[in-house]
């Protein structure tokens, strides 16, 4: 058991609060299948144009070549590339899907209750995911457990920094004005937990069934949020 109650809990999404399968089998295919028509229809919208310009810069593609930009984005989806402009555009496409009722976000059954309990105890709750902040808010806002966005105090994505870089976690602690030692980070990815621990945060690894906690786990390991004692 960790010493003292953390002042803030920062959680990953995929494999932690929500199934990786939902993202992999529902969200990613939906964005892939609708990206071309979405970009063609909204290329002149200010926000979409901004992220297309960022894509052009990152990929060294002609900003005026819309089809080349679309092909670049689809290539990044195929590579599962954690590119910020792709994540932003995916979030806009997913917004259409959520709002139309095409799907609801998966949430492990105990998560909402534990988040409410922690918030009621005065623990600040934050999300840090490779998905864009708008996409995170959609997932928590249109979850099978209802709208959970009011429970979350802070939202962080790859604009803060890569999830396997130690400085990213230092930036999050600074952004919420907390000492890293008073922050607990939850994730299913060991490399992310390593980075958070190096920044001085407490860590817990989630190994959701059918996965099991490794016998040589370097981080405290649990199977679900109900097993987290804070």
C-alpha positions as CSV (number, residue, x, y, z in Angstrom):
1,X,0.0,0.0,0.0
2,X,1.3,3.5,-0.8
3,X,2.0,5.9,2.0
4,X,-0.6,8.7,2.3
5,X,-3.5,9.6,0.0
6,X,-2.4,11.1,-3.3
7,X,-3.6,14.6,-4.0
8,X,-4.1,13.8,-7.7
9,X,-4.7,10.6,-9.7
10,X,-3.8,10.8,-13.4
11,X,-5.2,8.0,-15.5
12,X,-4.5,6.6,-19.0
13,X,-7.5,5.5,-21.0
14,X,-6.8,2.5,-23.3
15,X,-6.4,-0.6,-21.3
16,X,-6.9,1.3,-18.1
17,X,-10.3,3.0,-17.9
18,X,-11.5,1.6,-21.2
19,X,-10.9,-1.5,-23.4
20,X,-8.2,-1.3,-26.0
21,X,-10.7,-3.3,-28.2
22,X,-13.2,-0.4,-28.2
23,X,-10.5,2.0,-29.6
24,X,-9.0,-0.6,-32.0
25,X,-12.2,-2.2,-33.2
26,X,-14.7,0.8,-33.1
27,X,-13.0,4.2,-33.0
28,X,-10.1,3.6,-35.3
29,X,-12.1,1.9,-38.1
30,X,-14.8,4.6,-37.9
31,X,-12.2,7.4,-38.3
32,X,-10.5,5.6,-41.1
33,X,-13.7,4.9,-43.0
34,X,-14.9,8.5,-42.6
35,X,-11.7,10.5,-42.8
36,X,-11.6,11.1,-46.5
37,X,-15.2,12.4,-46.8
38,X,-14.8,14.4,-43.5
39,X,-11.6,16.2,-44.7
40,X,-13.1,16.9,-48.1
41,X,-16.2,18.4,-46.6
42,X,-14.5,20.5,-43.9
43,X,-11.1,21.4,-45.4
44,X,-11.9,25.1,-45.3
45,X,-13.0,25.1,-41.6
46,X,-10.4,27.0,-39.5
47,X,-9.6,24.2,-37.1
48,X,-9.4,21.5,-39.8
49,X,-7.3,23.7,-42.0
50,X,-4.9,24.3,-39.1
51,X,-4.3,20.6,-38.5
52,X,-4.0,19.9,-42.3
53,X,-1.3,22.6,-42.3
54,X,0.5,20.9,-39.4
55,X,0.2,17.6,-41.3
56,X,1.7,19.1,-44.4
57,X,4.7,20.5,-42.3
58,X,5.3,17.2,-40.5
59,X,5.1,15.1,-43.7
60,X,6.7,17.6,-46.1
61,X,3.6,17.5,-48.3
62,X,2.2,20.3,-50.4
63,X,-0.4,22.2,-48.3
64,X,-2.6,22.6,-51.4
65,X,-2.7,18.9,-52.3
66,X,-5.7,17.8,-50.3
67,X,-5.7,14.2,-51.5
68,X,-2.0,13.8,-50.6
69,X,-2.7,15.1,-47.1
70,X,-5.6,12.7,-46.8
71,X,-3.4,9.8,-48.0
72,X,-0.8,10.8,-45.5
73,X,-3.3,10.8,-42.6
74,X,-4.7,7.4,-43.7
75,X,-1.1,6.1,-43.8
76,X,-0.5,7.3,-40.3
77,X,-3.7,5.5,-39.2
78,X,-2.4,2.3,-40.8
79,X,1.0,2.8,-38.9
80,X,-0.8,3.6,-35.6
81,X,1.3,6.7,-35.6
82,X,0.8,9.0,-32.5
83,X,0.7,12.2,-34.6
84,X,-1.0,15.1,-32.9
85,X,-2.7,16.4,-36.1
86,X,-4.1,13.0,-36.8
87,X,-5.4,12.6,-33.2
88,X,-7.1,16.0,-33.5
89,X,-8.8,15.2,-36.7
90,X,-9.8,11.7,-35.5
91,X,-11.5,13.4,-32.5
92,X,-13.6,15.6,-34.8
93,X,-14.7,12.6,-36.8
94,X,-15.5,10.6,-33.6
95,X,-17.6,13.6,-32.4
96,X,-20.0,13.0,-35.3
97,X,-20.2,9.3,-34.4
98,X,-20.9,9.9,-30.7
99,X,-23.4,12.6,-31.4
100,X,-25.3,10.5,-34.0
101,X,-25.5,7.6,-31.6
102,X,-23.3,5.4,-33.8
103,X,-21.5,4.1,-30.7
104,X,-21.0,4.7,-27.0
105,X,-17.6,4.6,-25.3
106,X,-16.6,1.5,-23.4
107,X,-15.8,2.0,-19.7
108,X,-14.9,-0.8,-17.4
109,X,-17.8,-1.4,-15.0
110,X,-16.1,-0.3,-11.8
111,X,-14.4,2.8,-13.1
112,X,-17.2,5.4,-12.8
113,X,-17.9,4.4,-9.2
114,X,-14.2,4.6,-8.2
115,X,-13.7,7.9,-9.9
116,X,-16.8,9.3,-8.1
117,X,-15.5,8.0,-4.8
118,X,-12.0,9.5,-5.3
119,X,-13.5,12.9,-6.3
120,X,-15.8,12.8,-3.2
121,X,-12.7,12.3,-1.1
122,X,-11.1,15.4,-2.5
123,X,-8.6,13.7,-4.8
124,X,-8.1,15.6,-8.1
125,X,-8.7,13.5,-11.2
126,X,-6.9,14.0,-14.5
127,X,-6.6,12.1,-17.8
128,X,-3.4,11.7,-19.8
129,X,-3.8,9.8,-23.1
130,X,-2.3,9.8,-26.6
131,X,-5.8,10.6,-27.9
132,X,-6.5,14.4,-28.2
133,X,-8.1,16.2,-25.4
134,X,-11.4,16.7,-27.4
135,X,-11.4,12.9,-28.1
136,X,-10.9,12.2,-24.4
137,X,-13.8,14.5,-23.4
138,X,-16.0,12.7,-26.0
139,X,-15.1,9.3,-24.6
140,X,-15.9,10.3,-21.0
141,X,-18.9,12.4,-22.1
142,X,-20.5,9.6,-24.2
143,X,-19.6,6.6,-22.1
144,X,-21.8,3.6,-21.4
145,X,-21.6,4.8,-17.7
146,X,-23.0,8.2,-18.7
147,X,-21.4,11.6,-18.8
148,X,-18.3,11.5,-16.6
149,X,-16.6,14.7,-17.7
150,X,-17.5,16.6,-14.5
151,X,-15.3,14.2,-12.6
152,X,-12.2,15.2,-14.4
153,X,-10.1,18.2,-13.3
154,X,-7.5,18.2,-16.0
155,X,-7.0,16.8,-19.5
156,X,-3.6,16.1,-21.1
157,X,-2.5,14.7,-24.5
158,X,0.6,14.5,-26.7
159,X,0.7,18.3,-26.9
160,X,2.0,18.0,-23.3
161,X,4.7,15.5,-24.5
162,X,5.2,11.9,-25.4
163,X,3.8,9.5,-22.8
164,X,7.1,7.6,-22.5
165,X,9.1,10.8,-21.7
166,X,9.8,11.8,-18.1
167,X,9.4,15.5,-18.7
168,X,5.8,15.0,-19.8
169,X,4.9,13.9,-16.3
170,X,6.8,16.8,-14.7
171,X,4.8,19.2,-17.0
172,X,1.5,17.7,-15.9
173,X,2.4,18.0,-12.2
174,X,3.4,21.6,-12.8
175,X,0.2,22.3,-14.8
176,X,-2.0,21.1,-11.9
177,X,0.3,22.7,-9.3
178,X,1.1,19.5,-7.5
179,X,4.3,17.9,-6.3
180,X,4.9,14.8,-8.4
181,X,5.2,12.8,-5.2
182,X,1.6,13.6,-4.5
183,X,0.4,12.3,-7.9
184,X,-0.5,8.7,-8.7
185,X,-0.4,7.6,-12.4
186,X,-2.4,4.7,-13.6
187,X,-1.6,2.9,-16.9
188,X,-1.3,-0.5,-18.5
189,X,2.0,0.4,-20.2
190,X,5.2,-0.2,-18.3
191,X,7.2,2.3,-20.2
192,X,4.8,5.0,-19.4
193,X,4.8,4.0,-15.7
194,X,8.6,4.0,-15.8
195,X,8.6,7.6,-17.1
196,X,6.1,8.8,-14.5
197,X,8.1,7.1,-11.7
198,X,11.3,8.7,-12.9
199,X,9.5,12.1,-12.7
200,X,8.7,11.3,-9.0
201,X,5.1,10.1,-9.3
202,X,3.6,7.1,-7.6
203,X,2.5,4.4,-10.1
204,X,0.1,1.5,-10.4
205,X,0.0,-0.9,-13.4
206,X,-3.4,-2.1,-14.6
207,X,-3.4,-5.7,-16.0
208,X,-6.9,-6.2,-17.1
209,X,-8.1,-9.9,-17.5
210,X,-7.2,-12.0,-19.4
211,X,-3.8,-10.4,-18.7
212,X,-2.3,-11.1,-15.3
213,X,0.2,-9.2,-13.2
214,X,3.8,-10.3,-14.0
215,X,5.6,-11.9,-11.0
216,X,8.5,-9.5,-11.6
217,X,6.4,-6.4,-11.9
218,X,8.4,-3.2,-11.1
219,X,5.2,-1.3,-10.4
220,X,2.4,-2.2,-8.1
221,X,0.0,-4.1,-10.3
222,X,-3.8,-4.6,-10.0
223,X,-6.5,-6.1,-12.1
224,X,-9.1,-3.3,-11.8
225,X,-9.8,0.0,-10.0
226,X,-11.5,-1.7,-7.1
227,X,-8.2,-3.1,-6.1
228,X,-6.6,0.3,-5.9
229,X,-6.4,1.4,-2.2
230,X,-5.6,5.1,-1.7
